[in-house]
Amino acid sequence: SVETAIREALIEAKQEQIIGRDVTPFILKRVAEMTGGDSLQSNTTLVKNNARVGADIAIAIAEQDRHTQNCYPLNNNHDSKKTSIWTPPLKSEEKSVSSTVTTVTS
């Protein structure tokens, strides 16, 4: 199974003292070898799903920006070094947070 191959590849990586950024490529290569390439299909499906989720998030952010593009700074003191800007909460935060104020200092 892929799980067994991952466990074995992790043991090999530790034995061969593979560390840091080299671990992931090593594990992916060894798991693909041990599963006869079956893990590649799983990895491809996972990457496609992650891309789809990322696209959905980007669309949601773009729609949120479209609905809030007419917001103006909360203060009118014209201090170019400090401006408060209202930022609407994310949908997941709507129930617990009514709004967020961010102070930007330049």
ABEGO torsion letter per residue (X at the ends): XAAAAAAAAAAAAAAAGBBEAAAAAAAAAAAAAAAGGAAAAAAAAAAAAAAAAAAAAAAAAAAAAAAAAABBBABAAGBAABBBBBBBBBAAAAAABABBBBBBBX
